[in-house]
Amino acid sequence: MGIFTKYFLPNEYVQSIFDIKPEHLKSKNIKAIITDLDNTLVGWDVKDPTDEVRTWFEEMKEQNITVTIVSNNNQERVASFSSTLNIDYIFKARKPRGKAFRQASNLMDVNKSEVVVIGDQMLTDVFGGNRNGLYTIMVVPVKKTDGLVTKFNRLIERRFLNYFKRKGLINWEE
């Protein structure tokens, strides 16, 4: 397995968080979720959780799966979104660096084998999760628009996706 595959290929790829069910996570002994916020849970320009997102969080909680939002965004954005869900969060996480992933795992009091990282970006969420030995699930971005840094990341992502397709490592489309 090449270095690109090891670090940038997610364990799973789904259309949205709503395709991620507690039963599936439990079958993999997952007890905790580290999730990105912008373009993973809601569009980057959506201030509050949607009813669908609230229901998803409630389903996870009912199944004793702890969720922490780990975002590179600022405190105001992440705190206001997370507080309405009454869950822990880490802002200005500096993903893909490992500190926030370790901090979230410690906060949820779980071993890294019991954690899944969910996000829409290969260069931050998937790379950060894989580099730290965590299970990763990549979702299709909620919105088609991105900030400048993310636009640049998406160009690189496209090259990785094409490489993985050529190698027969992925069988999903966008």
Backbone bond lengths (Angstrom), bond angles and torsions (degrees), N, CA, C in turn:
res aa  C-N    CA-C-N  psi(-1)  N-CA   C-N-CA  omega(-1)  CA-C   N-CA-C  phi
1 M - - - 1.468 - - 1.528 108.64 -
2 G 1.325 115.62 127.78 1.449 120.24 -177.83 1.517 112.67 -76.36
3 I 1.312 114.52 167.73 1.471 120.31 -178.07 1.536 111.58 -63.17
4 F 1.337 117.08 -37.03 1.467 119.86 179.24 1.524 110.15 -62.70
5 T 1.330 115.28 -44.42 1.450 120.84 -178.63 1.526 110.35 -64.45
6 K 1.313 116.20 -46.02 1.465 121.53 -177.69 1.524 111.90 -58.34
7 Y 1.326 116.24 -41.83 1.458 119.69 -173.45 1.526 115.73 -97.83
8 F 1.320 117.97 -27.28 1.460 119.19 -170.92 1.527 115.35 -113.56
9 L 1.322 118.35 -11.14 1.456 120.89 178.88 1.533 109.06 -87.00
10 P 1.347 117.35 119.54 1.469 118.43 178.30 1.530 110.40 -70.96
11 N 1.335 116.67 155.63 1.462 120.56 175.55 1.522 110.74 -65.89
12 E 1.345 115.54 -34.89 1.466 120.71 178.61 1.524 108.57 -142.59
13 Y 1.324 114.78 159.85 1.464 121.62 177.62 1.516 107.33 -138.18
14 V 1.339 117.42 124.25 1.467 121.30 -178.95 1.529 109.92 -131.55
15 Q 1.330 114.81 164.14 1.474 119.72 179.30 1.516 112.41 -64.77
16 S 1.353 116.62 -44.34 1.471 119.41 -177.41 1.523 110.22 -156.10
17 I 1.318 116.06 170.95 1.462 120.87 178.50 1.520 110.98 -58.31
18 F 1.324 116.25 -28.09 1.471 120.28 -176.86 1.528 112.43 -68.68
19 D 1.339 116.37 -13.99 1.462 120.74 175.00 1.532 111.45 -84.77
20 I 1.322 116.58 -6.39 1.463 121.72 -179.05 1.525 107.75 -97.24
21 K 1.316 115.54 110.88 1.469 122.09 -174.81 1.531 110.74 -104.07
22 P 1.329 116.71 145.35 1.467 120.48 179.84 1.536 112.83 -56.97
23 E 1.332 117.84 -37.89 1.465 121.62 -179.59 1.530 110.83 -61.03
24 H 1.322 115.31 -41.21 1.468 120.32 179.23 1.530 110.41 -63.86
25 L 1.329 116.03 -44.92 1.466 120.05 -179.72 1.526 110.66 -63.94
26 K 1.329 116.09 -43.41 1.469 120.13 179.99 1.529 111.41 -62.77
27 S 1.331 117.39 -33.54 1.471 120.16 178.47 1.529 111.01 -65.35
28 K 1.318 116.75 -19.18 1.462 122.52 178.15 1.534 111.01 -102.88
29 N 1.332 116.26 12.06 1.462 123.11 -179.16 1.537 112.67 62.15
30 I 1.340 116.34 29.84 1.462 121.39 177.61 1.526 108.78 -84.92
31 K 1.331 115.56 128.08 1.468 121.45 -179.96 1.524 112.07 -116.94
32 A 1.337 116.21 -7.99 1.457 119.55 -175.11 1.526 111.24 -149.38
33 I 1.326 114.24 146.60 1.466 121.72 -179.92 1.516 109.36 -120.99
34 I 1.328 115.37 131.15 1.459 122.04 166.82 1.520 103.79 -105.70
35 T 1.334 116.62 115.40 1.459 118.56 -178.69 1.520 111.26 -120.70
36 D 1.306 113.84 143.94 1.458 122.00 171.46 1.527 107.19 -72.55
37 L 1.313 116.97 166.13 1.468 121.36 -179.93 1.530 111.37 -105.73
38 D 1.322 115.72 -70.68 1.458 120.83 -171.64 1.528 112.85 -68.66
39 N 1.326 114.28 126.26 1.468 124.16 -179.31 1.529 113.26 67.84
40 T 1.341 116.58 6.43 1.465 121.29 172.26 1.520 108.61 -109.11
41 L 1.329 116.50 -55.10 1.469 121.50 179.05 1.525 111.38 -87.39
42 V 1.318 115.44 -46.09 1.472 122.61 177.98 1.526 107.61 -144.99
43 G 1.325 116.48 168.79 1.463 120.46 174.80 1.526 109.94 -58.96
44 W 1.318 116.49 150.58 1.467 120.91 -177.04 1.525 112.33 -59.58
45 D 1.336 116.82 -20.49 1.465 120.53 -177.41 1.534 112.63 -103.63
46 V 1.334 116.79 11.09 1.469 121.08 178.38 1.529 107.96 -98.32
47 K 1.331 115.40 119.49 1.470 120.97 -171.45 1.525 114.01 -71.37
48 D 1.329 117.32 -43.74 1.460 121.60 -172.48 1.527 112.31 -116.87
49 P 1.337 116.90 158.95 1.466 119.94 176.19 1.521 110.89 -62.99
50 T 1.319 116.35 142.06 1.462 120.88 175.00 1.531 107.69 -77.84
51 D 1.316 116.98 167.42 1.467 120.80 177.06 1.528 110.42 -60.29
52 E 1.335 116.03 -38.48 1.472 120.74 178.67 1.522 111.24 -61.51
53 V 1.329 115.61 -43.58 1.467 120.84 179.36 1.534 109.71 -64.27
54 R 1.324 116.63 -43.62 1.475 120.41 177.89 1.530 111.13 -57.53
55 T 1.322 115.90 -44.99 1.468 121.14 179.67 1.521 110.72 -61.87
56 W 1.340 117.62 -41.87 1.462 122.29 179.21 1.534 110.38 -60.72
57 F 1.336 116.36 -45.12 1.470 120.73 178.41 1.526 110.91 -63.17
58 E 1.317 116.47 -40.92 1.473 120.94 178.86 1.525 111.13 -63.43
59 E 1.344 116.95 -41.27 1.466 121.20 178.02 1.524 110.87 -60.56
60 M 1.334 116.20 -42.85 1.463 120.14 179.56 1.532 109.97 -64.04
61 K 1.324 115.64 -45.28 1.466 120.47 -179.16 1.534 111.12 -61.61
62 E 1.322 116.83 -43.03 1.475 121.90 178.89 1.525 111.71 -60.27
63 Q 1.326 116.31 -29.57 1.467 121.40 179.91 1.536 112.09 -95.14
64 N 1.342 115.75 14.05 1.475 122.43 179.02 1.522 113.63 60.32
65 I 1.322 115.55 35.48 1.464 120.79 173.64 1.528 106.50 -105.88
66 T 1.322 115.44 117.95 1.460 121.77 -177.76 1.525 109.96 -82.84
67 V 1.319 116.22 140.14 1.463 120.53 179.91 1.522 110.02 -123.30
68 T 1.324 116.25 134.52 1.460 122.60 173.20 1.525 107.92 -127.12
69 I 1.316 115.99 131.96 1.467 120.37 175.58 1.524 108.15 -85.64
70 V 1.320 115.39 127.71 1.461 121.62 177.07 1.528 106.45 -123.56
71 S 1.330 115.19 112.08 1.458 120.58 -173.10 1.529 111.43 -131.12
72 N 1.316 115.36 148.31 1.460 120.16 173.88 1.529 111.54 -81.23
73 N 1.323 117.24 -5.49 1.458 121.15 -178.31 1.528 110.99 -74.31
74 N 1.329 115.80 175.83 1.467 121.61 -174.91 1.531 112.96 -79.74
75 Q 1.328 115.43 167.02 1.459 121.77 -175.37 1.522 112.86 -59.55
76 E 1.319 116.77 -44.13 1.465 119.98 -177.79 1.522 111.15 -57.73
77 R 1.326 116.63 -47.78 1.464 121.96 -178.76 1.534 111.31 -62.85
78 V 1.320 116.18 -51.74 1.463 121.08 -173.36 1.528 111.22 -71.95
79 A 1.321 117.20 -40.63 1.467 121.22 -178.88 1.521 111.71 -65.21
80 S 1.338 117.39 -45.02 1.467 119.24 -177.40 1.529 110.90 -65.62
81 F 1.327 117.55 -38.85 1.465 121.51 178.79 1.531 110.46 -67.52
82 S 1.317 117.04 -48.66 1.471 122.47 -175.48 1.515 113.21 -68.61
83 S 1.325 116.70 -35.99 1.469 119.80 -175.69 1.523 111.67 -64.49
84 T 1.328 117.55 -32.81 1.467 119.70 179.23 1.535 110.86 -70.60
85 L 1.337 116.86 -19.81 1.464 121.75 177.11 1.532 111.17 -96.48
86 N 1.331 114.65 -9.29 1.461 121.23 -178.90 1.538 111.80 59.17
87 I 1.337 115.67 47.77 1.463 120.13 178.07 1.526 110.15 -128.90
88 D 1.332 114.84 161.08 1.457 121.20 178.87 1.523 110.43 -73.22
89 Y 1.322 114.39 157.05 1.460 120.11 -179.94 1.518 110.43 -152.04
90 I 1.311 114.44 159.25 1.462 122.48 172.85 1.520 105.66 -130.76
91 F 1.325 116.91 125.01 1.463 121.97 179.61 1.526 109.23 -106.56
92 K 1.341 115.77 166.97 1.469 121.62 -176.15 1.530 110.12 42.30
93 A 1.317 115.06 50.13 1.465 122.59 -172.48 1.532 114.01 -69.07
94 R 1.310 116.47 -21.40 1.462 121.76 -179.12 1.530 111.86 60.22
95 K 1.342 114.82 37.84 1.471 118.72 174.54 1.525 107.90 -62.28
96 P 1.280 120.20 141.15 1.457 129.79 17.94 1.535 115.46 -92.24
97 R 1.322 117.99 9.30 1.472 118.41 178.24 1.519 110.74 -57.10
98 G 1.298 117.16 152.82 1.449 122.02 -170.97 1.515 117.61 -81.29
99 K 1.326 117.76 -19.77 1.466 119.98 -172.65 1.535 113.10 -55.72
100 A 1.312 118.51 -47.35 1.466 121.90 -177.21 1.529 111.35 -65.83
101 F 1.332 117.51 -35.83 1.461 120.96 178.32 1.535 109.97 -65.61
102 R 1.337 116.34 -43.80 1.476 120.56 178.28 1.526 110.42 -66.58
103 Q 1.331 116.15 -41.88 1.459 121.63 179.29 1.533 110.67 -59.91
104 A 1.321 117.38 -45.32 1.467 121.78 -179.91 1.529 110.65 -64.90
105 S 1.329 117.17 -43.05 1.471 120.65 178.63 1.520 110.58 -61.00
106 N 1.324 117.20 -42.78 1.467 121.71 178.29 1.523 111.06 -64.64
107 L 1.324 115.66 -42.47 1.463 121.75 179.12 1.531 111.00 -58.68
108 M 1.327 116.11 -39.04 1.463 120.98 -178.36 1.532 111.94 -87.87
109 D 1.344 115.80 -5.01 1.455 122.81 177.44 1.531 112.39 56.89
110 V 1.332 115.21 53.45 1.469 121.56 179.30 1.530 110.27 -132.41
111 N 1.323 115.06 157.26 1.463 120.86 173.53 1.521 108.08 -79.09
112 K 1.328 116.78 155.87 1.461 118.06 -177.79 1.523 113.05 -64.27
113 S 1.329 117.74 -22.33 1.473 120.10 177.21 1.534 111.54 -70.86
114 E 1.348 116.85 -11.97 1.467 121.58 -177.84 1.531 112.63 -104.43
115 V 1.345 116.21 10.34 1.466 121.51 -174.90 1.518 111.53 -114.94
116 V 1.336 115.76 140.03 1.454 121.36 170.55 1.530 107.68 -118.27
117 V 1.323 115.69 140.71 1.464 121.82 173.95 1.524 107.15 -104.89
118 I 1.335 116.07 126.72 1.455 121.40 178.98 1.523 108.59 -117.31
119 G 1.323 116.40 129.41 1.458 119.48 178.84 1.515 111.93 -166.23
120 D 1.327 114.54 170.49 1.465 120.51 -176.97 1.526 112.81 -101.37
121 Q 1.334 117.74 -4.16 1.462 119.26 -176.11 1.524 112.63 -118.98
122 M 1.301 114.12 129.56 1.453 121.28 179.72 1.536 111.68 -68.74
123 L 1.330 117.25 -37.86 1.462 120.19 -173.42 1.529 114.00 -81.48
124 T 1.317 117.50 -14.37 1.466 119.50 178.41 1.520 110.51 -114.35
125 D 1.322 117.55 -60.93 1.467 122.46 -174.15 1.536 112.23 -71.68
126 V 1.321 116.66 -54.91 1.469 120.59 -176.58 1.528 110.49 -68.77
127 F 1.312 117.26 -48.49 1.465 120.92 -180.00 1.534 110.20 -60.66
128 G 1.330 116.81 -46.49 1.469 120.58 179.61 1.516 111.94 -61.98
129 G 1.323 116.56 -44.65 1.465 120.57 179.32 1.517 112.11 -65.26
130 N 1.330 116.62 -49.61 1.468 120.89 -179.07 1.523 111.23 -61.73
131 R 1.320 116.29 -42.53 1.467 120.76 -178.95 1.521 112.00 -61.75
132 N 1.336 115.43 -27.19 1.459 120.65 -178.80 1.530 112.46 -99.93
133 G 1.334 116.82 12.32 1.455 121.46 174.86 1.519 114.17 73.43
134 L 1.334 117.14 26.64 1.459 121.83 -179.29 1.535 110.23 -102.83
135 Y 1.316 116.42 154.11 1.461 122.33 175.56 1.528 107.47 -72.03
136 T 1.326 118.36 139.29 1.468 120.04 -176.27 1.523 111.94 -126.97
137 I 1.333 113.75 139.42 1.465 121.01 173.70 1.529 107.16 -127.69
138 M 1.313 115.38 123.20 1.464 121.03 178.59 1.528 108.82 -99.19
139 V 1.332 115.82 136.76 1.459 121.41 177.36 1.527 109.69 -112.79
140 V 1.310 115.70 156.39 1.462 120.79 174.30 1.526 107.05 -69.63
141 P 1.350 118.14 134.13 1.474 119.48 179.89 1.535 111.54 -55.72
142 V 1.333 115.52 137.85 1.460 122.03 -179.81 1.527 110.62 -62.00
143 K 1.331 116.76 -39.63 1.472 121.94 -179.46 1.516 110.55 -116.96
144 K 1.295 115.34 153.16 1.467 120.36 178.91 1.528 112.28 -83.63
145 T 1.328 116.77 -14.79 1.466 119.19 -178.40 1.522 110.10 -97.14
146 D 1.324 115.60 150.75 1.463 122.59 -177.08 1.517 110.28 -143.34
147 G 1.332 115.12 164.60 1.466 120.84 171.39 1.523 109.21 -74.10
148 L 1.320 116.85 173.70 1.466 122.72 -174.87 1.529 112.81 -59.45
149 V 1.328 118.12 -48.94 1.465 121.42 -178.49 1.526 109.96 -62.53
150 T 1.329 116.02 -43.04 1.466 120.00 -179.28 1.521 110.79 -65.34
151 K 1.337 117.43 -37.00 1.474 120.45 177.66 1.528 109.82 -58.73
152 F 1.320 115.98 -43.40 1.463 121.27 178.30 1.534 109.95 -62.75
153 N 1.344 115.99 -45.83 1.468 120.53 178.67 1.524 111.54 -58.82
154 R 1.324 116.62 -38.49 1.472 120.55 -178.45 1.533 111.06 -64.14
155 L 1.333 117.41 -34.36 1.469 120.55 177.54 1.525 110.21 -62.44
156 I 1.315 116.37 -43.21 1.465 121.21 178.89 1.526 109.67 -67.97
157 E 1.335 116.46 -43.11 1.469 121.62 177.48 1.522 111.27 -53.71
158 R 1.334 115.75 -44.90 1.459 121.49 -178.67 1.530 110.07 -56.05
159 R 1.327 116.55 -41.94 1.471 120.43 179.67 1.526 110.93 -65.11
160 F 1.337 116.84 -42.72 1.465 120.82 177.52 1.528 110.62 -62.33
161 L 1.335 116.86 -45.83 1.467 120.78 179.87 1.526 110.82 -59.29
162 N 1.332 116.45 -44.10 1.473 119.93 178.43 1.526 111.08 -62.74
163 Y 1.318 116.79 -40.59 1.474 121.97 177.65 1.533 110.19 -61.38
164 F 1.339 116.57 -48.37 1.467 120.98 -179.63 1.524 111.50 -62.16
165 K 1.335 116.77 -37.76 1.464 120.50 178.23 1.530 110.22 -65.43
166 R 1.336 116.58 -46.30 1.472 121.04 179.56 1.525 111.32 -58.71
167 K 1.326 116.25 -37.23 1.466 121.54 -178.54 1.528 112.25 -81.60
168 G 1.347 116.17 -4.48 1.457 120.18 -179.98 1.526 113.47 74.10
169 L 1.328 116.52 21.71 1.469 120.79 -176.67 1.521 112.92 -87.79
170 I 1.323 116.44 -17.28 1.458 119.60 176.81 1.518 109.16 -128.36
171 N 1.326 114.67 148.04 1.466 118.39 178.93 1.512 110.24 -127.11
172 W 1.328 116.40 20.62 1.444 120.30 178.60 1.503 109.78 -110.69
173 E 1.304 113.74 155.44 1.471 120.33 177.48 1.511 107.98 -113.95
174 E 1.315 115.92 169.56 1.464 119.96 -179.29 1.503 111.23 -73.95
